[in-house]
Amino acid sequence: MRRHLIMVVDDEPAIVRLTGARLQADDFAVVFATNGSEALALLERERPDLVLLDVMMPEMDGFETLRRIRQHSAVPVIMLTARTSDPDKLRGFEYGADDYLTKPFNPDELAARVNALLRRTTGISPVAANLLAYPGVKIDLDRRLVTVKGQEVRLSRTEWELLNQLASNAGKVMLHGELLSRIWGPEFRDEVHYLRTWVSRIRAKIDPDGHDDPLIQTFPGIGYRMISPPPATTLES
């Protein structure tokens, strides 16, 4: 089994050295790019398992680089930035980032986030194949396909994995810590703000009309539950 390949995209030599040394200590293979254009070319050539992407770069910033990456790749992406404002973080998530780490960061925390993201994107056990059908919404867990009013809805990797957990346990309340551990790893079981952000994103896509009775219900201080579909429209293969 080959080592996971991580691509680090940053124009600060000190960050590149620090990040590369820490990842190599965990036996990751690492490749480097110093700007967005170089990153896009390297992505196509090397096919990394995960990308660490700096936001503040000349010519093409990290947001535009991520936008172009998402046009043809679902590779997991962790944004690295000195920006701490929520709008900047939300912009990164809107463009398809899977995680966000603010500079200066602890190298051990970076390694933990990389490992957690790789676990959830490469090591999740498949669920039983089934189709959950709600009025106007269908979720095909086997085909990883969601349609709303007959139109396919595109989900990021993180959105899909979270929806997968909720839909696979439809009718059951999933605790905050349980969801966080399964999706991001046990290191993040207290990061409830992650769930608020991602559940809001999923709701906006699968229930764009904002019905009073959403498919994903909130249990304040406890967790979330996807309602059970009508029995006649739950099909198992």
C-alpha positions as CSV (number, residue, x, y, z in Angstrom):
1,M,0.0,0.0,0.0
2,R,1.5,3.3,-1.1
3,R,2.0,6.2,1.3
4,H,-0.6,8.9,1.2
5,L,0.6,11.8,-0.9
6,I,0.0,15.4,0.4
7,M,0.4,18.5,-1.7
8,V,1.4,21.6,0.2
9,V,0.6,24.9,-1.6
10,D,2.2,27.9,0.0
11,D,4.6,30.7,-1.0
12,E,6.2,31.1,2.5
13,P,9.4,29.0,2.6
14,A,9.2,28.7,6.4
15,I,5.7,27.3,6.3
16,V,6.7,24.9,3.6
17,R,9.7,23.6,5.5
18,L,7.7,23.2,8.8
19,T,4.7,21.6,7.2
20,G,6.7,19.2,5.0
21,A,8.9,18.1,7.9
22,R,5.9,17.4,10.2
23,L,4.0,15.4,7.5
24,Q,7.1,13.4,6.5
25,A,7.6,12.6,10.2
26,D,4.2,10.8,10.0
27,D,5.4,8.9,6.9
28,F,3.4,11.0,4.4
29,A,4.9,11.6,0.9
30,V,4.8,15.3,0.2
31,V,5.0,17.5,-2.9
32,F,5.1,21.3,-3.0
33,A,3.7,24.1,-5.1
34,T,4.4,27.8,-4.5
35,N,1.4,29.3,-6.4
36,G,-2.0,28.4,-7.7
37,S,-1.0,27.7,-11.3
38,E,1.7,25.3,-10.2
39,A,-0.7,23.6,-7.8
40,L,-3.2,22.9,-10.6
41,A,-0.6,21.4,-12.8
42,L,0.8,19.3,-10.0
43,L,-2.6,18.1,-9.0
44,E,-3.2,16.8,-12.5
45,R,0.2,15.1,-12.6
46,E,0.6,13.7,-9.1
47,R,-3.0,13.1,-8.0
48,P,-2.4,13.8,-4.3
49,D,-4.7,12.3,-1.6
50,L,-5.0,15.6,0.2
51,V,-4.2,19.3,-0.4
52,L,-3.0,21.9,2.1
53,L,-3.8,25.2,0.4
54,D,-2.7,28.7,1.5
55,V,-5.2,31.5,0.9
56,M,-2.9,34.5,0.6
57,M,-0.8,33.9,-2.5
58,P,0.1,36.3,-5.4
59,E,-1.5,36.2,-8.8
60,M,-4.0,33.5,-8.0
61,D,-5.2,33.3,-4.4
62,G,-6.3,30.1,-2.6
63,F,-10.0,30.7,-3.1
64,E,-9.6,30.9,-6.9
65,T,-7.2,27.9,-6.8
66,L,-9.8,25.9,-4.9
67,R,-12.6,27.0,-7.2
68,R,-10.6,25.6,-10.2
69,I,-9.7,22.4,-8.3
70,R,-13.3,21.7,-7.6
71,Q,-14.2,22.0,-11.3
72,H,-12.6,18.6,-11.8
73,S,-11.5,17.1,-8.5
74,A,-13.0,16.1,-5.1
75,V,-9.6,15.8,-3.4
76,P,-9.8,16.7,0.3
77,V,-8.6,20.3,0.9
78,I,-7.5,22.0,4.1
79,M,-7.2,25.8,3.8
80,L,-4.3,27.5,5.6
81,T,-4.7,31.2,6.3
82,A,-3.8,34.1,8.5
83,R,-7.3,35.3,8.1
84,T,-9.5,34.7,11.2
85,S,-12.8,36.3,10.1
86,D,-15.9,34.0,9.8
87,P,-16.8,35.4,6.3
88,D,-13.4,34.3,5.0
89,K,-13.8,30.8,6.5
90,L,-17.4,30.5,5.1
91,R,-16.1,31.6,1.7
92,G,-13.6,28.7,1.8
93,F,-16.3,26.2,2.7
94,E,-18.6,27.6,0.0
95,Y,-15.8,27.0,-2.5
96,G,-15.5,23.4,-1.3
97,A,-12.9,23.3,1.4
98,D,-13.1,20.4,3.8
99,D,-11.4,22.0,6.8
100,Y,-9.7,25.3,7.8
101,L,-6.6,26.0,9.9
102,T,-5.5,29.5,10.9
103,K,-1.9,30.5,11.0
104,P,0.2,30.4,13.1
105,F,-0.8,26.8,13.7
106,N,0.5,23.9,15.9
107,P,2.2,21.4,13.6
108,D,0.8,18.6,15.6
109,E,-2.7,19.9,15.2
110,L,-2.1,20.1,11.4
111,A,-1.0,16.5,11.4
112,A,-4.1,15.5,13.4
113,R,-6.4,17.2,11.0
114,V,-4.7,15.7,8.0
115,N,-5.0,12.2,9.5
116,A,-8.6,12.7,10.6
117,L,-9.6,14.0,7.1
118,L,-7.9,11.1,5.4
119,R,-9.6,8.6,7.7
120,R,-13.0,9.9,6.9
121,T,-12.4,10.2,3.2
122,T,-10.6,6.9,2.6
123,G,-11.5,4.7,5.5
124,I,-15.3,4.8,5.9
125,S,-17.1,1.5,5.7
126,P,-19.7,1.2,3.0
127,V,-23.3,1.3,4.1
128,A,-26.1,-0.9,2.9
129,A,-27.3,0.1,-0.5
130,N,-30.7,1.8,-0.3
131,L,-32.8,4.7,-1.6
132,L,-34.6,7.1,0.7
133,A,-37.4,9.0,-1.1
134,Y,-39.1,12.0,0.4
135,P,-41.5,14.3,-1.4
136,G,-39.4,16.0,-4.0
137,V,-36.1,14.6,-2.6
138,K,-34.3,11.3,-3.2
139,I,-31.1,10.1,-1.5
140,D,-29.4,7.1,-3.1
141,L,-26.8,6.0,-0.7
142,D,-25.4,3.3,-2.9
143,R,-24.9,5.6,-5.9
144,R,-23.9,8.6,-3.8
145,L,-26.6,10.6,-5.6
146,V,-29.1,13.2,-4.4
147,T,-31.9,14.7,-6.5
148,V,-34.2,17.5,-5.6
149,K,-37.3,17.9,-7.8
150,G,-35.7,15.6,-10.3
151,Q,-32.5,17.6,-10.6
152,E,-29.1,16.2,-9.3
153,V,-27.7,18.2,-6.4
154,R,-23.9,18.4,-6.3
155,L,-22.4,17.8,-2.8
156,S,-18.9,18.3,-1.6
157,R,-17.1,15.3,-0.1
158,T,-17.8,16.6,3.5
159,E,-21.4,17.3,2.7
160,W,-21.9,13.8,1.4
161,E,-20.2,12.1,4.3
162,L,-22.3,14.0,6.8
163,L,-25.6,13.4,4.9
164,N,-24.6,9.7,4.5
165,Q,-24.3,9.4,8.2
166,L,-27.7,11.1,8.9
167,A,-29.5,9.3,6.1
168,S,-28.1,5.9,7.0
169,N,-29.5,6.4,10.5
170,A,-32.8,8.0,9.5
171,G,-35.2,8.3,12.4
172,K,-32.4,8.2,15.0
173,V,-30.9,11.2,16.8
174,M,-27.2,11.4,16.0
175,L,-25.3,13.0,18.8
176,H,-22.9,15.9,18.1
177,G,-19.9,14.1,19.4
178,E,-20.9,10.9,17.4
179,L,-21.1,12.8,14.1
180,L,-18.0,14.7,14.7
181,S,-16.0,11.6,15.6
182,R,-17.3,9.7,12.5
183,I,-16.7,12.5,10.1
184,W,-13.7,14.4,11.4
185,G,-12.2,12.0,13.9
186,P,-12.3,11.8,17.7
187,E,-10.0,14.8,18.0
188,F,-12.9,17.0,16.9
189,R,-15.8,15.6,18.9
190,D,-16.3,19.0,20.7
191,E,-16.2,21.2,17.6
192,V,-20.0,21.6,17.4
193,H,-19.6,24.7,15.1
194,Y,-18.4,22.4,12.3
195,L,-21.8,20.7,12.4
196,R,-23.8,23.9,12.3
197,T,-21.9,25.0,9.3
198,W,-22.2,21.8,7.3
199,V,-25.8,21.0,8.3
200,S,-26.8,24.5,7.1
201,R,-25.1,23.9,3.8
202,I,-26.8,20.5,3.3
203,R,-30.2,22.0,4.2
204,A,-29.8,24.8,1.7
205,K,-29.2,22.2,-1.0
206,I,-31.8,19.5,-0.2
207,D,-34.5,21.9,1.0
208,P,-34.0,25.1,-0.9
209,D,-37.5,26.3,-0.2
210,G,-36.9,26.2,3.6
211,H,-39.9,24.2,4.7
212,D,-41.1,24.4,8.4
213,D,-40.6,20.7,8.7
214,P,-37.0,20.1,7.5
215,L,-35.6,16.7,6.6
216,I,-32.8,17.3,9.1
217,Q,-34.2,18.2,12.5
218,T,-32.2,20.0,15.2
219,F,-32.1,18.8,18.8
220,P,-30.5,21.8,20.6
221,G,-27.5,20.7,22.7
222,I,-27.9,17.1,21.6
223,G,-27.6,16.5,17.9
224,Y,-29.4,16.0,14.6
225,R,-31.9,13.6,13.1
226,M,-33.0,13.0,9.6
227,I,-36.6,12.1,9.5
228,S,-37.6,8.7,8.4
229,P,-39.1,8.5,4.8
230,P,-42.6,7.0,4.3
231,P,-42.1,3.2,4.6
232,A,-43.5,2.7,1.1
233,T,-40.8,4.9,-0.5
234,T,-37.7,3.3,1.3
235,L,-36.3,0.8,-1.1
236,E,-33.5,-1.6,-0.3
237,S,-31.5,-3.4,-3.0
